[in-house]
Structure formats: structure tokens, C-alpha cells
Amino acid sequence: MPLLYIMGILIFAILIAIFAVQNAGPVAIKFFFWAVPEIPLVLVIFGTVLCGIVIGFLLGLYSSRKKKFRDIAPS
């Protein structure tokens, strides 16, 4: 079982590396009056995914705490 797990992680790491190499072209980001100098597209994509993960985690945490307090509150 550990060998299968390691193989899965290795394949995933190789796919991420291929994705990063193929999306290394620079892009400029402009948002209203805010601008970022050209950075690799892969950083923009990974940053967006990371923000989505953090927002999803925070919303899940908020939802679970809200449910916990609702269950504790007297009826």
C-alpha cells in the first residue's frame, strides 16, 4: 500500500511539473487601478487555487461553528 501511495504522489508531482513548464509564459494582471508586473501564468493559477482553498476552508469552518452553536442553543 505505501508503494501505491508513493507512486500516486510521484505521478501527481510530475503532472504539476509539466503543467508549470507549459504555463511559464509571463502575464500582466490589472485590476481597476492596481497592476502587477508580468509574472508567470502558473503562479497566477496556483495563487487563485490557493485562494479558493482558503476561502472554502473558512466557509466550511464558519458553517460548522454556526451549526455547533445552533445545536447548543436552548430551544
Biopython code that builds the backbone (N, CA, C, O; Angstrom):
import numpy as np
from Bio.PDB.StructureBuilder import StructureBuilder

atoms = [
    (1, "MET", "N", (0.811, -1.205, 0.000)),
    (1, "MET", "CA", (0.000, 0.000, 0.000)),
    (1, "MET", "C", (0.853, 1.267, 0.000)),
    (1, "MET", "O", (0.542, 2.191, -0.751)),
    (2, "PRO", "N", (1.912, 1.356, 0.803)),
    (2, "PRO", "CA", (2.732, 2.568, 0.771)),
    (2, "PRO", "C", (3.358, 2.811, -0.601)),
    (2, "PRO", "O", (3.526, 3.962, -1.005)),
    (3, "LEU", "N", (3.706, 1.741, -1.324)),
    (3, "LEU", "CA", (4.291, 1.902, -2.651)),
    (3, "LEU", "C", (3.282, 2.538, -3.601)),
    (3, "LEU", "O", (3.648, 3.399, -4.402)),
    (4, "LEU", "N", (2.023, 2.128, -3.523)),
    (4, "LEU", "CA", (0.977, 2.707, -4.363)),
    (4, "LEU", "C", (0.784, 4.183, -4.030)),
    (4, "LEU", "O", (0.596, 5.005, -4.927)),
    (5, "TYR", "N", (0.829, 4.514, -2.761)),
    (5, "TYR", "CA", (0.692, 5.900, -2.310)),
    (5, "TYR", "C", (1.846, 6.752, -2.840)),
    (5, "TYR", "O", (1.626, 7.857, -3.336)),
    (6, "ILE", "N", (3.050, 6.250, -2.738)),
    (6, "ILE", "CA", (4.233, 6.976, -3.221)),
    (6, "ILE", "C", (4.169, 7.148, -4.734)),
    (6, "ILE", "O", (4.515, 8.211, -5.249)),
    (7, "MET", "N", (3.732, 6.119, -5.449)),
    (7, "MET", "CA", (3.605, 6.208, -6.905)),
    (7, "MET", "C", (2.574, 7.266, -7.295)),
    (7, "MET", "O", (2.783, 8.017, -8.247)),
    (8, "GLY", "N", (1.470, 7.324, -6.565)),
    (8, "GLY", "CA", (0.444, 8.332, -6.832)),
    (8, "GLY", "C", (0.970, 9.738, -6.621)),
    (8, "GLY", "O", (0.711, 10.630, -7.429)),
    (9, "ILE", "N", (1.704, 9.938, -5.541)),
    (9, "ILE", "CA", (2.287, 11.250, -5.263)),
    (9, "ILE", "C", (3.310, 11.616, -6.325)),
    (9, "ILE", "O", (3.364, 12.765, -6.764)),
    (10, "LEU", "N", (4.116, 10.660, -6.739)),
    (10, "LEU", "CA", (5.125, 10.904, -7.771)),
    (10, "LEU", "C", (4.478, 11.278, -9.104)),
    (10, "LEU", "O", (4.935, 12.207, -9.769)),
    (11, "ILE", "N", (3.436, 10.577, -9.498)),
    (11, "ILE", "CA", (2.729, 10.904, -10.744)),
    (11, "ILE", "C", (2.111, 12.289, -10.653)),
    (11, "ILE", "O", (2.181, 13.064, -11.607)),
    (12, "PHE", "N", (1.506, 12.608, -9.515)),
    (12, "PHE", "CA", (0.907, 13.932, -9.326)),
    (12, "PHE", "C", (1.969, 15.023, -9.400)),
    (12, "PHE", "O", (1.738, 16.064, -10.014)),
    (13, "ALA", "N", (3.118, 14.802, -8.790)),
    (13, "ALA", "CA", (4.206, 15.786, -8.827)),
    (13, "ALA", "C", (4.718, 15.983, -10.251)),
    (13, "ALA", "O", (5.024, 17.106, -10.651)),
    (14, "ILE", "N", (4.812, 14.908, -11.008)),
    (14, "ILE", "CA", (5.256, 15.022, -12.404)),
    (14, "ILE", "C", (4.243, 15.816, -13.222)),
    (14, "ILE", "O", (4.628, 16.657, -14.034)),
    (15, "LEU", "N", (2.960, 15.560, -13.018)),
    (15, "LEU", "CA", (1.927, 16.314, -13.734)),
    (15, "LEU", "C", (1.967, 17.799, -13.377)),
    (15, "LEU", "O", (1.797, 18.649, -14.251)),
    (16, "ILE", "N", (2.189, 18.114, -12.117)),
    (16, "ILE", "CA", (2.298, 19.517, -11.696)),
    (16, "ILE", "C", (3.518, 20.163, -12.339)),
    (16, "ILE", "O", (3.447, 21.310, -12.781)),
    (17, "ALA", "N", (4.628, 19.450, -12.397)),
    (17, "ALA", "CA", (5.839, 19.989, -13.027)),
    (17, "ALA", "C", (5.613, 20.244, -14.514)),
    (17, "ALA", "O", (6.037, 21.279, -15.028)),
    (18, "ILE", "N", (4.958, 19.325, -15.211)),
    (18, "ILE", "CA", (4.664, 19.525, -16.634)),
    (18, "ILE", "C", (3.755, 20.728, -16.815)),
    (18, "ILE", "O", (3.967, 21.538, -17.718)),
    (19, "PHE", "N", (2.744, 20.852, -15.966)),
    (19, "PHE", "CA", (1.835, 21.997, -16.030)),
    (19, "PHE", "C", (2.589, 23.304, -15.834)),
    (19, "PHE", "O", (2.348, 24.277, -16.549)),
    (20, "ALA", "N", (3.493, 23.328, -14.875)),
    (20, "ALA", "CA", (4.263, 24.544, -14.592)),
    (20, "ALA", "C", (5.162, 24.917, -15.765)),
    (20, "ALA", "O", (5.283, 26.095, -16.100)),
    (21, "VAL", "N", (5.785, 23.937, -16.386)),
    (21, "VAL", "CA", (6.681, 24.220, -17.514)),
    (21, "VAL", "C", (5.888, 24.730, -18.713)),
    (21, "VAL", "O", (6.338, 25.639, -19.411)),
    (22, "GLN", "N", (4.717, 24.157, -18.958)),
    (22, "GLN", "CA", (3.923, 24.554, -20.116)),
    (22, "GLN", "C", (3.222, 25.889, -19.917)),
    (22, "GLN", "O", (2.784, 26.494, -20.896)),
    (23, "ASN", "N", (3.101, 26.364, -18.695)),
    (23, "ASN", "CA", (2.420, 27.627, -18.418)),
    (23, "ASN", "C", (3.367, 28.630, -17.767)),
    (23, "ASN", "O", (2.990, 29.340, -16.834)),
    (24, "ALA", "N", (4.578, 28.679, -18.258)),
    (24, "ALA", "CA", (5.584, 29.561, -17.668)),
    (24, "ALA", "C", (5.593, 30.941, -18.311)),
    (24, "ALA", "O", (6.360, 31.807, -17.891)),
    (25, "GLY", "N", (4.764, 31.161, -19.314)),
    (25, "GLY", "CA", (4.746, 32.452, -20.005)),
    (25, "GLY", "C", (4.300, 33.577, -19.086)),
    (25, "GLY", "O", (3.448, 33.371, -18.222)),
    (26, "PRO", "N", (4.868, 34.763, -19.264)),
    (26, "PRO", "CA", (4.514, 35.891, -18.394)),
    (26, "PRO", "C", (3.157, 36.501, -18.761)),
    (26, "PRO", "O", (2.793, 36.575, -19.935)),
    (27, "VAL", "N", (2.428, 36.930, -17.749)),
    (27, "VAL", "CA", (1.161, 37.637, -17.934)),
    (27, "VAL", "C", (1.151, 38.848, -17.007)),
    (27, "VAL", "O", (1.733, 38.822, -15.922)),
    (28, "ALA", "N", (0.484, 39.903, -17.450)),
    (28, "ALA", "CA", (0.322, 41.101, -16.617)),
    (28, "ALA", "C", (-1.097, 41.098, -16.063)),
    (28, "ALA", "O", (-2.048, 40.793, -16.783)),
    (29, "ILE", "N", (-1.238, 41.431, -14.808)),
    (29, "ILE", "CA", (-2.551, 41.459, -14.165)),
    (29, "ILE", "C", (-2.900, 42.905, -13.856)),
    (29, "ILE", "O", (-2.114, 43.637, -13.254)),
    (30, "LYS", "N", (-4.099, 43.301, -14.281)),
    (30, "LYS", "CA", (-4.599, 44.646, -13.989)),
    (30, "LYS", "C", (-5.988, 44.506, -13.386)),
    (30, "LYS", "O", (-6.837, 43.789, -13.916)),
    (31, "PHE", "N", (-6.210, 45.194, -12.279)),
    (31, "PHE", "CA", (-7.498, 45.175, -11.604)),
    (31, "PHE", "C", (-7.789, 46.580, -11.116)),
    (31, "PHE", "O", (-7.165, 47.057, -10.168)),
    (32, "PHE", "N", (-8.735, 47.242, -11.762)),
    (32, "PHE", "CA", (-9.041, 48.650, -11.537)),
    (32, "PHE", "C", (-7.754, 49.474, -11.646)),
    (32, "PHE", "O", (-7.161, 49.546, -12.722)),
    (33, "PHE", "N", (-7.323, 50.085, -10.562)),
    (33, "PHE", "CA", (-6.123, 50.926, -10.612)),
    (33, "PHE", "C", (-4.879, 50.185, -10.129)),
    (33, "PHE", "O", (-3.797, 50.767, -10.047)),
    (34, "TRP", "N", (-5.030, 48.940, -9.820)),
    (34, "TRP", "CA", (-3.946, 48.128, -9.285)),
    (34, "TRP", "C", (-3.364, 47.278, -10.407)),
    (34, "TRP", "O", (-4.113, 46.658, -11.162)),
    (35, "ALA", "N", (-2.056, 47.240, -10.528)),
    (35, "ALA", "CA", (-1.414, 46.448, -11.579)),
    (35, "ALA", "C", (-0.218, 45.697, -10.999)),
    (35, "ALA", "O", (0.488, 46.194, -10.121)),
    (36, "VAL", "N", (-0.014, 44.501, -11.511)),
    (36, "VAL", "CA", (1.115, 43.663, -11.113)),
    (36, "VAL", "C", (2.014, 43.517, -12.327)),
    (36, "VAL", "O", (1.524, 43.281, -13.431)),
    (37, "PRO", "N", (3.306, 43.651, -12.144)),
    (37, "PRO", "CA", (4.198, 43.422, -13.292)),
    (37, "PRO", "C", (4.057, 41.984, -13.786)),
    (37, "PRO", "O", (3.460, 41.145, -13.112)),
    (38, "GLU", "N", (4.592, 41.715, -14.934)),
    (38, "GLU", "CA", (4.443, 40.389, -15.527)),
    (38, "GLU", "C", (5.031, 39.297, -14.634)),
    (38, "GLU", "O", (6.179, 39.369, -14.196)),
    (39, "ILE", "N", (4.212, 38.300, -14.384)),
    (39, "ILE", "CA", (4.626, 37.134, -13.605)),
    (39, "ILE", "C", (4.200, 35.887, -14.385)),
    (39, "ILE", "O", (3.321, 35.976, -15.242)),
    (40, "PRO", "N", (4.799, 34.739, -14.108)),
    (40, "PRO", "CA", (4.423, 33.521, -14.832)),
    (40, "PRO", "C", (2.952, 33.145, -14.597)),
    (40, "PRO", "O", (2.425, 33.286, -13.494)),
    (41, "LEU", "N", (2.315, 32.669, -15.654)),
    (41, "LEU", "CA", (0.909, 32.276, -15.580)),
    (41, "LEU", "C", (0.678, 31.202, -14.526)),
    (41, "LEU", "O", (-0.356, 31.203, -13.858)),
    (42, "VAL", "N", (1.619, 30.297, -14.372)),
    (42, "VAL", "CA", (1.458, 29.220, -13.399)),
    (42, "VAL", "C", (1.324, 29.781, -11.980)),
    (42, "VAL", "O", (0.590, 29.215, -11.171)),
    (43, "LEU", "N", (2.008, 30.870, -11.662)),
    (43, "LEU", "CA", (1.876, 31.482, -10.332)),
    (43, "LEU", "C", (0.489, 32.077, -10.147)),
    (43, "LEU", "O", (-0.080, 32.006, -9.057)),
    (44, "VAL", "N", (-0.054, 32.660, -11.200)),
    (44, "VAL", "CA", (-1.408, 33.217, -11.129)),
    (44, "VAL", "C", (-2.417, 32.094, -10.880)),
    (44, "VAL", "O", (-3.307, 32.227, -10.040)),
    (45, "ILE", "N", (-2.273, 30.999, -11.607)),
    (45, "ILE", "CA", (-3.200, 29.873, -11.456)),
    (45, "ILE", "C", (-3.077, 29.256, -10.067)),
    (45, "ILE", "O", (-4.089, 29.025, -9.405)),
    (46, "PHE", "N", (-1.851, 28.987, -9.615)),
    (46, "PHE", "CA", (-1.667, 28.401, -8.284)),
    (46, "PHE", "C", (-2.155, 29.349, -7.188)),
    (46, "PHE", "O", (-2.737, 28.901, -6.200)),
    (47, "GLY", "N", (-1.922, 30.652, -7.352)),
    (47, "GLY", "CA", (-2.411, 31.621, -6.375)),
    (47, "GLY", "C", (-3.927, 31.635, -6.299)),
    (47, "GLY", "O", (-4.502, 31.731, -5.215)),
    (48, "THR", "N", (-4.573, 31.541, -7.454)),
    (48, "THR", "CA", (-6.028, 31.508, -7.498)),
    (48, "THR", "C", (-6.568, 30.245, -6.833)),
    (48, "THR", "O", (-7.533, 30.302, -6.071)),
    (49, "VAL", "N", (-5.946, 29.113, -7.123)),
    (49, "VAL", "CA", (-6.362, 27.850, -6.498)),
    (49, "VAL", "C", (-6.161, 27.921, -4.987)),
    (49, "VAL", "O", (-7.027, 27.484, -4.229)),
    (50, "LEU", "N", (-5.043, 28.459, -4.544)),
    (50, "LEU", "CA", (-4.775, 28.583, -3.112)),
    (50, "LEU", "C", (-5.814, 29.477, -2.432)),
    (50, "LEU", "O", (-6.294, 29.155, -1.346)),
    (51, "CYS", "N", (-6.159, 30.593, -3.067)),
    (51, "CYS", "CA", (-7.195, 31.474, -2.509)),
    (51, "CYS", "C", (-8.532, 30.740, -2.412)),
    (51, "CYS", "O", (-9.251, 30.889, -1.424)),
    (52, "GLY", "N", (-8.866, 29.955, -3.425)),
    (52, "GLY", "CA", (-10.102, 29.180, -3.397)),
    (52, "GLY", "C", (-10.117, 28.160, -2.275)),
    (52, "GLY", "O", (-11.141, 27.965, -1.621)),
    (53, "ILE", "N", (-8.993, 27.514, -2.053)),
    (53, "ILE", "CA", (-8.897, 26.534, -0.967)),
    (53, "ILE", "C", (-9.073, 27.219, 0.384)),
    (53, "ILE", "O", (-9.795, 26.715, 1.244)),
    (54, "VAL", "N", (-8.425, 28.352, 0.574)),
    (54, "VAL", "CA", (-8.529, 29.085, 1.846)),
    (54, "VAL", "C", (-9.962, 29.565, 2.067)),
    (54, "VAL", "O", (-10.491, 29.433, 3.171)),
    (55, "ILE", "N", (-10.595, 30.120, 1.036)),
    (55, "ILE", "CA", (-11.975, 30.594, 1.168)),
    (55, "ILE", "C", (-12.912, 29.429, 1.474)),
    (55, "ILE", "O", (-13.790, 29.549, 2.328)),
    (56, "GLY", "N", (-12.733, 28.309, 0.786)),
    (56, "GLY", "CA", (-13.556, 27.128, 1.053)),
    (56, "GLY", "C", (-13.377, 26.622, 2.472)),
    (56, "GLY", "O", (-14.350, 26.253, 3.130)),
    (57, "PHE", "N", (-12.132, 26.603, 2.950)),
    (57, "PHE", "CA", (-11.862, 26.178, 4.320)),
    (57, "PHE", "C", (-12.538, 27.113, 5.322)),
    (57, "PHE", "O", (-13.164, 26.653, 6.278)),
    (58, "LEU", "N", (-12.414, 28.417, 5.107)),
    (58, "LEU", "CA", (-13.012, 29.380, 6.033)),
    (58, "LEU", "C", (-14.537, 29.293, 6.031)),
    (58, "LEU", "O", (-15.161, 29.387, 7.088)),
    (59, "LEU", "N", (-15.142, 29.113, 4.854)),
    (59, "LEU", "CA", (-16.597, 28.971, 4.795)),
    (59, "LEU", "C", (-17.047, 27.681, 5.481)),
    (59, "LEU", "O", (-18.074, 27.670, 6.160)),
    (60, "GLY", "N", (-16.301, 26.608, 5.312)),
    (60, "GLY", "CA", (-16.622, 25.360, 5.999)),
    (60, "GLY", "C", (-16.493, 25.498, 7.504)),
    (60, "GLY", "O", (-17.320, 24.979, 8.254)),
    (61, "LEU", "N", (-15.458, 26.196, 7.945)),
    (61, "LEU", "CA", (-15.258, 26.434, 9.370)),
    (61, "LEU", "C", (-16.401, 27.268, 9.938)),
    (61, "LEU", "O", (-16.915, 26.968, 11.016)),
    (62, "TYR", "N", (-16.799, 28.312, 9.216)),
    (62, "TYR", "CA", (-17.909, 29.168, 9.644)),
    (62, "TYR", "C", (-19.203, 28.357, 9.732)),
    (62, "TYR", "O", (-19.959, 28.478, 10.696)),
    (63, "SER", "N", (-19.446, 27.534, 8.720)),
    (63, "SER", "CA", (-20.666, 26.732, 8.690)),
    (63, "SER", "C", (-20.707, 25.730, 9.841)),
    (63, "SER", "O", (-21.749, 25.555, 10.472)),
    (64, "SER", "N", (-19.590, 25.078, 10.114)),
    (64, "SER", "CA", (-19.570, 24.090, 11.196)),
    (64, "SER", "C", (-19.723, 24.757, 12.560)),
    (64, "SER", "O", (-20.374, 24.204, 13.447)),
    (65, "ARG", "N", (-19.136, 25.928, 12.737)),
    (65, "ARG", "CA", (-19.278, 26.635, 14.018)),
    (65, "ARG", "C", (-20.719, 27.119, 14.192)),
    (65, "ARG", "O", (-21.269, 27.073, 15.292)),
    (66, "LYS", "N", (-21.319, 27.580, 13.104)),
    (66, "LYS", "CA", (-22.698, 28.044, 13.165)),
    (66, "LYS", "C", (-23.622, 26.883, 13.544)),
    (66, "LYS", "O", (-24.530, 27.053, 14.358)),
    (67, "LYS", "N", (-23.394, 25.709, 12.959)),
    (67, "LYS", "CA", (-24.198, 24.532, 13.279)),
    (67, "LYS", "C", (-23.970, 24.108, 14.726)),
    (67, "LYS", "O", (-24.914, 23.719, 15.414)),
    (68, "LYS", "N", (-22.732, 24.180, 15.190)),
    (68, "LYS", "CA", (-22.412, 23.785, 16.565)),
    (68, "LYS", "C", (-23.150, 24.676, 17.559)),
    (68, "LYS", "O", (-23.721, 24.182, 18.532)),
    (69, "PHE", "N", (-23.140, 25.996, 17.318)),
    (69, "PHE", "CA", (-23.813, 26.911, 18.233)),
    (69, "PHE", "C", (-25.330, 26.763, 18.146)),
    (69, "PHE", "O", (-26.026, 26.968, 19.140)),
    (70, "ARG", "N", (-25.845, 26.413, 16.980)),
    (70, "ARG", "CA", (-27.280, 26.218, 16.828)),
    (70, "ARG", "C", (-27.721, 24.974, 17.606)),
    (70, "ARG", "O", (-28.803, 24.956, 18.191)),
    (71, "ASP", "N", (-26.879, 23.936, 17.609)),
    (71, "ASP", "CA", (-27.204, 22.715, 18.346)),
    (71, "ASP", "C", (-27.127, 22.930, 19.854)),
    (71, "ASP", "O", (-27.858, 22.284, 20.605)),
    (72, "ILE", "N", (-26.252, 23.827, 20.307)),
    (72, "ILE", "CA", (-26.083, 24.093, 21.736)),
    (72, "ILE", "C", (-27.187, 25.002, 22.271)),
    (72, "ILE", "O", (-27.593, 24.868, 23.426)),
    (73, "ALA", "N", (-27.673, 25.921, 21.445)),
    (73, "ALA", "CA", (-28.655, 26.915, 21.889)),
    (73, "ALA", "C", (-29.923, 26.227, 22.397)),
    (73, "ALA", "O", (-30.391, 25.251, 21.811)),
    (74, "PRO", "N", (-30.474, 26.755, 23.503)),
    (74, "PRO", "CA", (-31.710, 26.171, 24.042)),
    (74, "PRO", "C", (-32.889, 26.432, 23.101)),
    (74, "PRO", "O", (-32.973, 27.476, 22.453)),
    (75, "SER", "N", (-33.790, 25.461, 23.047)),
    (75, "SER", "CA", (-34.967, 25.601, 22.177)),
    (75, "SER", "C", (-36.130, 26.176, 22.944)),
    (75, "SER", "O", (-37.208, 26.367, 22.380)),
]
sb = StructureBuilder()
sb.init_structure("model")
sb.init_model(0)
sb.init_chain("A")
sb.init_seg("    ")
for serial, (resi, resn, name, xyz) in enumerate(atoms, 1):
    if name == "N":
        sb.init_residue(resn, " ", resi, " ")
    sb.init_atom(name, np.array(xyz, "f"), 0.0, 1.0, " ", f" {name:<3s}", serial, name[0])
structure = sb.get_structure()
